[in-house]
């Protein structure tokens, strides 16, 4: 598929990926079932059953489009990317950098987060992504190569914490995606769409220890070949005592911000992820 996507022009690759995403919706019953179940739980009081099914189909299509763009990273329209991206809340981004303590950019598995880091790197910001290895080593290697191509560094979540700290002390951007349930990392239960969700506390700990602002952010599709970057107000927290109560409150803040972005753009988040699988005993 990577080979085929690179043979096609941009719009042809996106069109093909949309067809494949639609096909995946119908031939992957478990993922479809989980997606619809999560959508109904989170947004069933807002959307009709028919609308939820339409959103679910678009979820699969958008994920396929994201993969097509990742697959043909070298061929993307970097020279005119600025003209295709609109930024909402850029003043918040600038405010955070004025602190001089680096920025903890928290986003989620929504829109195309690989394009998000690429955009800021190509616009002169030094960006490092803190990530865990994905399920397929070949895909993991592809993501790392793509990031390196546009000047984005990758740090494994398992690496020495001192490397992460250096990024912030140099006044750079650290990208983290704390929107999934994982028992591999320290987490706390906070509210997410009205239900307790196990959420990574890494951004909260870094903020309390080093004072780096947390900026919730996402790059979303906004029409054909166009995108919008939504930036929320930076999170500053006082006092900076590192205890469970403060860690939980900060984690709840950035989780709520990400939830608001998802609510406004429900078809662009990975609803097939079992976000509420882990529950308090």
N, C-alpha and C positions, 0 to 999 in steps of 0.2 A: 504493500500500500504506500509506503514511503516513496518507493521508486515511481509509482504511478502518479502520486501527487506532485512530484517534482517534474514530471513530463508536461503537466498541464499548466496553463496560465492561472493566475490567482483566482479569478472568478470561476473558472472551470473546476479547480480543485475544491473550492468552497461548495459549489453546486453538487459535485459528486459526494462530498462528505455529508451534506445534508440528506441526500438519498440514503446513504449508508446508516446515518443516525436514525432515520425513520425506520429503516429495516431492522436495526438493532432493537428498537422499541417493541417490535412485534415478535422477534425471535428470542428475546431474553426475558422470559416470563417472570423470573424471580426478581430481577432488577426493576422491571416494570411494576410489579406488585408492591415492592418496597417504596418505590417513588410515589405511587398513588397513595399508599398508606400514609406516608410522611406528609405529603401535600394536604391530604384530607384532614389530618390531625392539626397541622399548623395553620392552614388557610381555609379550612372547610366552612368557617363562619363568614367568609368574605366571597368566595367563589362557588359557583354551581358545580355539580358533578361534571357537566359537559366542559366547563371552563378548566377544571382541574385536569381533565384528560388532555385537553389541548396544551396546557402548560407542561404536562409530563412529556408529551411528544416533543415539544420544543426543547426540553431539557436534554433529551438524547441527541437532537439535532445540533444543539450548541456545543455539546461535548465533542461531537464528531468534527465540527468546524474548528474547534480549538486544536484538536489533534492534527488536522490538515495543516494548520498554520505552524504548529511545532515541527511537523514533518518536513516542511519546505521553508524552514527558517532562513536559509541562505538566500532564497529567492524572493523574500518579502520586500515590500516597498519602503525600505528604510529611508531613501532619499526624500520622500514626501510624507513620511509618517506624521510630521508635525501638523500638516494640513488636514489629516484624517482624524486627529484626536482633539476633542474639546475637554477642557478641564473645569470642573465645578468645585470651588473651594480652594483654589490655588493659594489664597492668602493664608490659609491654615498651614499649608506646607512651608511657606516662607517664615511664618511665625515660629514654627518648631525649630527650624535651622538657626534662627537668630539666637537661640539659647547656647549654641556652641558646644553642645554635648552629644552630637549625633542624633539620629532619629530612628526609633523603632517603628517601622511601618508594618502594621498588622493588616493582613488581607485574608481572604478565604478562597476556597476552591470554587470561585465564581468568575464569570467572564473568562478572560485569558490572562491569568496572573503571570505567565511567562512574558507576554508582551508588555505588561506593566513594568516589570523590572528593566526590560530592554529599553523602553521609552525614556525612563529617567537616566539610565546609564548613557544613552546616546545624546542626552541633553546636558551632559557634563557632571552628573552626580556619580559619586563612587558608591556602588551598590554591592552588598554581599547578601546572599540568600542562605538562610539556615534551613536545611531540609533533611528529610530522612530518605533512605533509599526506597525507590518504588519497586513494585513486585517483579518487574522484568529487568534484569541487568542491562539489556540492550537499550531499553527505553531510558533507563537511568543515565547511561553513558551519552545518549543522544541529548538529553536535557542539559547535561554538564557542558557538552560541546557547544550547544546553542548559546548558553549563557556566556561562555568564554568568548564566542564570536563577537558579542556586543559589549564585552568588557565587564560582565557581571561575574563576581566570584561566587563559588559554592562552598559552604561549610557543612559538613555532616553534623547532625544533631548529636552524634556520638563523640565528636572531637573535643579536644581540650577546651574548656570554657575560657581560658585565657585568650584564645584566638578571637572568640566572640567579643570579649571585653575590649580588645585592641581596636576593633572596628568602630565602636562607639567613642572610645577615647580619641580617635583620630577625627572625630566629627563627621563620620560617614553614615550611610543608611544601612540598617540591618532589616532585611525582609523576613517575616515570620508568618506562617499560616496556622493560627491556633483555633481552627474551626471544626476539628474532627475529634472523635472519641478514640483515645489511645491509652492503653494501660502501660505502654513503654515509658511514658513521661509523667512527671508529677502533675496532678490536676486537682481541681476542686469542682464541686457541683454548683453551677449557677443557672439562672433562669434563661432558657432559650426557647422562644415561641411558647411560653407558658408552662414548660416542663423542665425539670432538672436535667442538666446535661454535663457530663464529665468534660472539663475544659482545661487545656494546658495553661500553666501559670508562668511560663518562661518570660513573656513580655512584662508581666507584673513584677517579677523578681528583679529583672534587669532595671526597670524603671525605679524601683525603690532603692536599689543599691547604688546606681550611678546617675540618677536624675535625668536620664534621656527621655524626651517626650515620646509618648505613644501616639501614632497617627493612624487611625483606621482609614483604609483606602481600598479602592477596587477599580479595575479597568473593565468596562462592560461594552457589549455590542450596542451600537446606536445607529442602526441602519446598515445598508450595504457598504462594506469596506470602510465603515466609520466606527469610531469608538468614543466613549466618554469616560473620563477618570473622575470618580467621585471621592472627594477628600472630606473627612469629617473633622470636627474641631479637635485639636490636640488634647491629650489627657495629661494634666499635671496633677500631682497628688501631694497633699500635705496632711498630716505629718508623714515623714519617711521612715517610720519605725517598721522594721521587717517582721511582721507577725501575721498569723493566719487571717485575722479580720481584714487587715489592709490588703493583703494579697487577694482575698476573695472579692473585695469591693472593686478593686481595679480590674480584675478579670471580668467581673460582671459589666463594668462600663464598656470595655472594648467588645465584649460579646453582644451587648445591646446595640452598639453602633453597627456591627456587622449584620445583625438581625434586621435593622432598619433598611440597610442597603438591599438585603435579600428580599424584604417585603415589597420594595419598590420595583424589583427586577426578579420575580420568582422563577422565571424560566432559565436563569443563568447560574443557578447553584446546583450542586450534585446531590439531589434529593434521594438518590439510591444508596447513599452512605447511611449506615445505621447509627445515626447521631445520638440516639437516646438508648442505645443498647445497654450501657453500664448505668446502673441506678444505685442510689444509696441503699445500704442494707437496712 
